[in-house]
Structures are given as C-alpha cells and as structure tokens.
Amino acid sequence: MSDPITPAIWFLAIRCGSGADVFTKNLAKGLRNRGLRTEITWLPHRAEYAPWTVAVPKPPEWANIAHINTWLPGRFFPTEIPLVATMHHCVHDRAVRPYKSWAQIIYHCTWVKRVEKNVLQRAIRTVAVSEYTAQRTLETYGIPGITVIHNGIGINGVFQAPLHRKIHRPFRLLYIGNWLSRKGVDLLGPIMQALGPAFELRYTIGKSATSRSYRLPPNTRNLGGPKTTASMVEIYRDADALLLPSRLEGFGLVALEAQACGLPVIATRGSALPEVIEDGVTGILCAQDDVQAFAAAARRLSEDPALCRDMQRAARSRVERYFGSEIMVGRYIEVYHEALRSRSFS
C-alpha cells in the first residue's frame, strides 16, 4: 500500500469581516503549525454578490485541496483539485426568518440558496460547525453525510482564565455581540430591570446596530465598539458570567470564548448553544425569551459563590477537553485525507 498523500490546502475565501474570516485564519494557522503547507487567497466582499466583477485566481501548483465556505460562487471553483466546504450557519433555517428583512429574504432565497446548493453538490466533503447547523442544512438541501466539526479555540494562547477570580459586587454580567433581535438584545433591558442594582451588565456594541434602539436601565455599562482579541479577553476575565439570551446560533463562538476564559454562561436552551454549554455544569440554559428564568439564573450564581466558582473551573476544563483548536485542526486533517482518498478512487 502506498503512503497517504500529505494534504496541502489552499483556502479561497471572501473577506467579509465576519466570524468566517476568523475561522479561516485560525484553521490555516493551526494547519501550518502541524507542518502542512497552507495559503489563503482573499477575495473582496463583492465576490459574494457580484462575482463577475472579480478575477478568478488559480490555485497554487503545490495545492491538492481547496477549502471554501458555502457562500463562494461557482465561478471561483478550481477544477484541478477537490473541494472541501464548511457550512457556518444555515440562513435558510425557518427559525431565522422572523429576524430577516425582506431584502435579506429575497437575497438568501434567490441567490445564496443557489450558490450554496452548487457548493454542496460539488464539494467532495462538507463540514458543519454544529449538529444543529448540519441538521438544518440536511433539511434544506437533502445533502447527507455532513461531518460535524465544532469550532475550536487556542487554549494555549490569549484565551486564559485568571488564576484568581473574585465575585464582584454588584455581580458583573457581560454581553458580547451584535445588537440584533436574533441575538435577544431586546431582552437585556428587561432582565437587568428584574435584577436591580445588585447586578451590573457590561456590554459591547457590535457592528450591525447600536444599543440606542433599546431601553436599558441604569445598571448597565457600555464598553464601546469592537475590541482587539487581547482586550476582549481582559473583558471576559473581568466579568462573573456571560449573559447570552440569543434566539439562534449556528455555533456560539462567544460562549466558547467566555468559557475558555473561565466564565459560566447563562444562555438560551436552543439552536447550537446546548452543544457548547453543558447545562448545570458550565452554565445555565433557560427557555427562550423567559426573562424571569434568565434573572433567576443570574441570582443563583450570585447567591452561591461556590457554585459560580465550580462552573468557572468546569467551563475552562470542558473547553480544554472538547474545543481546543488542536482538536479542530486534527479533525479537518482527517477530512482532507478522506477527500484525497475519495478523489484517488474516483
């Protein structure tokens, strides 16, 4: 039997300033750290919606795998090497529809769906970032055999829990993310109103909207716009728990980052979040839109410092066991080997 071919991966990605960009850079870095030849070719954002305006790059001669995300138009597909595709979030999920504008509905139905269908039919292997996303993708496209690889995080890098963490008074909750109704930001004000002055919510303002659209009580504090990774880690480390009343997550990277920094997470029991947060162990999951349940979960952690500390330790430990970037990188390498074997027998 001949030796297996070593994967050499060319990432062809549209730069759109989203979590998919971060995923691509982190995976490429992890593969290079494992000794695999890797390169990213970035396309401008308009390649997504006006692909005919962007020149088609050729894959490097050394590459034997092309890794793409599912919104890449077929114009850019290389024909010389097999495709591996990652599905980050299924926007065709029926649960997403109430949070879309009419323009988004039309764009997703008339353009993105056609693009993704082409990707999923052409890819020799497809990966989803969660079981939830894989199931929604199967329901939408009927594509079987999707591999689930959870996103990973660099547990030996900046994402570290403090050696000693005190419980703040007022108890310090944290919200990180865009201000979208899908993220449940309309619930933050009522939750903090129910909790009162013994609790404080610190929050960042994401790029999609601002908190000015929502009424927030005095026990909230605006931390400003997007931060560097290092400064975001300090914000995580200076809180007591993450508050994430999101109604829908394709994965839940913020919850993973918070747990890597030793924060328990109070989140919605739904979509992909139960895959990232272990209820009663690394956080508390609440029914969607249940303001009183979220407030009760925060009180429970505040009134029981021993429980809070146990969850802080368990959160970090679970990330190390299941969500380290080395685990993610290793599983993608397995997928690349499978793609190369499939190509050799086709």
C-alpha positions in Angstrom: 0.0 0.0 0.0 1.4 3.4 -1.0 1.9 6.1 1.6 -1.0 8.6 2.0 -0.7 11.9 0.2 0.0 14.8 2.6 -2.7 17.4 2.4 -1.7 20.8 1.0 -4.5 23.2 1.5 -5.5 26.3 -0.5 -8.1 28.4 1.2 -10.2 30.5 -1.2 -12.2 32.9 1.0 -14.3 36.0 0.7 -13.2 38.7 3.2 -16.4 39.9 4.8 -15.3 40.8 8.3 -17.3 38.0 9.9 -16.5 35.1 12.1 -15.9 33.0 9.0 -12.8 35.2 8.3 -11.5 34.4 11.8 -12.2 30.7 11.3 -10.3 30.6 8.1 -7.2 32.4 9.6 -7.2 30.3 12.7 -7.6 27.0 10.8 -4.8 28.0 8.3 -2.5 28.9 11.2 -3.2 25.6 13.0 -2.5 23.6 9.9 0.8 25.4 9.3 1.7 24.7 13.0 1.1 21.0 12.1 3.6 21.3 9.3 1.1 21.4 6.4 1.6 23.7 3.5 -1.3 26.3 3.6 -2.2 29.5 1.9 -5.2 31.9 1.9 -6.3 33.8 -1.2 -8.7 36.5 -0.1 -11.4 37.8 -2.4 -13.1 41.2 -2.0 -16.6 41.1 -0.4 -18.2 41.9 -3.8 -17.2 38.5 -5.0 -20.1 37.2 -3.0 -22.9 39.2 -4.7 -21.2 40.3 -8.0 -18.7 37.5 -8.7 -18.4 38.5 -12.4 -16.5 41.7 -11.3 -13.7 39.7 -9.7 -10.9 37.9 -11.5 -10.7 34.2 -10.9 -7.5 33.2 -9.1 -5.7 30.0 -10.0 -4.8 27.5 -7.2 -1.1 27.2 -6.3 0.7 24.4 -8.1 1.5 22.6 -4.9 -2.1 22.6 -3.5 -4.1 19.3 -3.6 -7.2 20.5 -1.6 -9.3 23.7 -1.9 -11.1 24.6 1.2 -14.0 27.1 0.8 -17.0 28.4 2.7 -20.5 27.7 1.3 -21.2 31.2 0.0 -18.5 31.1 -2.6 -20.0 31.4 -6.1 -19.2 28.6 -8.6 -17.2 30.9 -10.8 -14.3 30.5 -8.4 -14.3 26.8 -8.0 -11.0 25.2 -9.1 -11.4 22.1 -11.3 -7.9 20.7 -10.7 -8.3 19.8 -7.1 -11.1 18.5 -4.8 -13.3 20.9 -2.8 -13.9 20.8 1.0 -16.6 23.2 2.2 -17.6 24.5 5.6 -21.2 25.5 6.5 -21.0 28.1 9.3 -24.7 28.9 9.6 -27.8 27.8 7.6 -29.6 31.1 6.8 -32.5 29.1 5.4 -33.4 27.7 8.8 -37.1 28.5 9.3 -36.3 29.8 12.8 -34.1 32.6 11.2 -36.9 34.0 9.0 -38.6 36.3 11.6 -35.3 38.1 12.1 -34.6 38.9 8.4 -35.5 42.0 6.4 -37.4 41.5 3.2 -34.2 42.3 1.3 -32.4 39.6 3.2 -35.2 37.1 2.5 -35.1 37.8 -1.2 -31.2 37.7 -1.4 -31.0 34.5 0.5 -33.7 32.7 -1.4 -32.9 33.9 -4.9 -29.1 34.0 -4.8 -27.5 32.4 -1.7 -29.5 29.3 -1.9 -28.5 28.7 -5.5 -24.8 29.3 -4.6 -24.9 27.0 -1.6 -26.6 24.2 -3.5 -23.9 24.4 -6.1 -21.2 24.3 -3.4 -22.7 21.3 -1.6 -23.1 19.3 -4.8 -19.6 20.0 -5.9 -17.8 19.6 -2.6 -16.2 16.2 -2.1 -16.6 16.6 1.7 -18.9 19.1 3.6 -18.4 20.1 7.2 -20.8 21.9 9.5 -19.7 23.7 12.7 -22.5 22.1 14.8 -25.0 19.3 14.9 -27.7 21.9 14.7 -26.3 23.5 11.6 -25.8 20.1 10.0 -29.4 19.2 10.6 -30.8 22.5 9.2 -28.5 22.0 6.1 -29.8 18.5 5.6 -33.4 19.7 5.9 -32.8 22.5 3.4 -30.7 20.7 0.7 -31.1 17.0 1.4 -27.3 16.5 1.3 -26.4 13.5 3.5 -23.0 12.7 5.0 -22.2 16.1 6.5 -19.3 15.9 9.0 -19.7 17.9 12.2 -16.5 19.6 13.5 -17.1 22.1 16.3 -15.1 25.4 16.1 -12.0 25.3 18.2 -10.2 27.9 20.2 -6.5 28.4 21.0 -6.5 27.3 24.7 -2.7 28.0 25.0 -2.9 31.5 23.5 -4.6 34.6 24.8 -7.8 32.8 25.9 -6.9 32.0 29.5 -8.8 32.0 32.8 -7.3 34.2 35.6 -5.5 32.3 38.3 -7.7 34.0 41.0 -11.1 35.4 40.2 -13.3 37.3 42.8 -17.0 37.5 42.6 -17.9 41.2 42.0 -20.5 43.2 43.9 -22.6 44.2 42.1 -22.5 40.8 40.3 -21.0 41.5 36.9 -22.7 40.1 33.8 -21.4 40.5 30.3 -22.9 40.7 26.8 -20.7 40.4 23.8 -22.1 40.6 20.3 -24.1 42.5 17.7 -27.3 44.3 18.6 -29.7 42.2 16.7 -33.1 40.9 17.7 -31.9 37.4 16.8 -29.3 37.8 19.5 -32.0 38.6 22.1 -30.7 42.0 22.8 -34.3 43.3 23.4 -34.3 41.0 26.5 -31.2 42.6 28.1 -33.1 45.6 29.4 -36.0 43.6 31.0 -33.5 41.1 32.5 -31.4 43.8 34.1 -34.6 45.7 35.3 -35.7 42.5 37.0 -32.3 42.0 38.6 -31.9 45.5 40.0 -28.9 47.4 41.4 -27.2 44.2 42.9 -26.3 43.3 39.3 -24.4 45.2 36.5 -24.4 44.4 32.8 -21.4 45.4 30.8 -21.8 45.2 27.1 -20.1 45.9 23.8 -21.6 47.4 20.7 -21.4 45.2 17.6 -21.1 46.4 14.1 -24.7 45.7 13.0 -26.6 48.1 15.3 -26.3 50.1 18.4 -27.9 49.8 21.8 -29.7 53.1 21.3 -32.5 51.2 19.7 -33.2 49.5 23.1 -34.1 50.9 26.5 -31.5 49.9 29.1 -31.8 50.6 32.9 -29.1 52.4 34.9 -27.4 49.1 36.0 -25.8 48.7 32.5 -22.5 50.0 31.2 -21.4 50.5 27.6 -17.9 49.2 26.9 -17.9 50.7 23.4 -17.2 49.1 20.0 -15.3 46.0 18.8 -12.0 45.4 20.6 -8.8 43.6 19.9 -8.6 40.0 20.9 -6.4 40.7 23.8 -8.6 43.5 25.1 -11.7 41.3 24.7 -10.0 38.6 26.8 -9.5 41.1 29.6 -13.2 42.0 29.4 -14.1 38.3 29.7 -11.7 37.9 32.6 -13.1 40.9 34.5 -16.7 39.5 34.5 -18.6 37.0 36.6 -20.8 35.4 33.9 -21.7 35.8 30.3 -25.4 36.6 29.5 -26.4 35.3 26.1 -30.2 35.3 25.5 -29.7 34.7 21.8 -32.6 33.1 20.0 -30.5 31.4 17.3 -26.8 30.5 17.0 -25.2 28.4 14.3 -22.5 27.6 16.8 -21.9 30.1 19.6 -18.3 31.3 19.5 -18.8 34.0 22.1 -20.0 31.3 24.6 -16.9 29.3 23.8 -14.5 32.2 24.2 -16.2 33.1 27.6 -15.8 29.6 28.9 -12.2 29.4 27.8 -11.7 32.5 30.0 -13.4 30.7 32.9 -16.8 32.3 32.7 -20.1 30.4 33.2 -22.7 31.2 30.6 -26.3 32.0 31.1 -27.9 31.3 27.7 -30.9 30.1 25.7 -31.7 26.4 25.6 -31.9 26.1 21.8 -30.2 26.1 18.4 -26.5 25.1 18.8 -25.9 26.5 22.3 -26.5 23.2 24.2 -23.6 21.8 22.2 -21.3 24.4 23.5 -22.7 24.9 27.1 -23.3 22.0 29.5 -26.4 22.9 31.4 -25.8 22.9 35.2 -22.1 22.3 34.7 -20.5 25.1 32.7 -23.6 27.4 32.7 -27.3 27.6 33.0 -29.6 27.2 30.0 -33.0 29.0 30.0 -36.2 28.8 27.9 -36.2 31.2 25.0 -37.5 34.7 25.9 -38.1 33.8 29.5 -36.9 37.0 31.3 -37.6 35.7 34.7 -35.6 32.5 34.1 -32.6 34.4 33.0 -32.8 36.7 36.0 -33.2 33.7 38.3 -30.1 32.0 36.8 -28.1 35.2 37.4 -29.3 35.3 41.0 -28.5 31.7 41.5 -24.8 32.3 40.5 -24.6 35.5 42.6 -26.0 34.0 45.7 -24.0 30.8 45.5 -20.3 31.8 45.1 -19.2 28.1 45.4 -21.4 27.1 42.5 -20.2 30.0 40.5 -16.6 29.0 41.0 -17.3 25.4 40.3 -18.8 26.4 36.9 -15.9 28.7 36.2 -13.5 25.8 36.6 -15.7 23.4 34.7 -16.1 25.8 31.8 -12.4 26.1 31.3 -11.9 22.4 31.7 -14.6 21.5 29.2 -13.1 23.8 26.5 -9.8 22.1 27.0 -11.3 18.6 26.6 -13.5 19.2 23.6 -12.9 22.6 21.9 -9.2 23.2 21.7 -8.0 24.3 18.3 -5.7 21.3 18.1 -8.8 19.1 18.2 -10.5 21.0 15.4 -7.3 21.1 13.2 -6.8 17.3 13.7 -10.3 16.6 12.6 -10.0 18.7 9.5 -6.8 16.9 8.6 -8.8 13.7 8.7 -11.4 15.2 6.4 -8.7 16.3 3.9 -7.2 12.8 3.9 -10.7 11.4 3.2 -11.2 13.9 0.4 -7.8 12.9 -1.2 -8.7 9.2 -0.9 -12.1 9.7 -2.5 -10.5 11.7 -5.3 -7.9 8.9 -6.0 -10.7 6.3 -6.3 -13.0 8.5 -8.5 
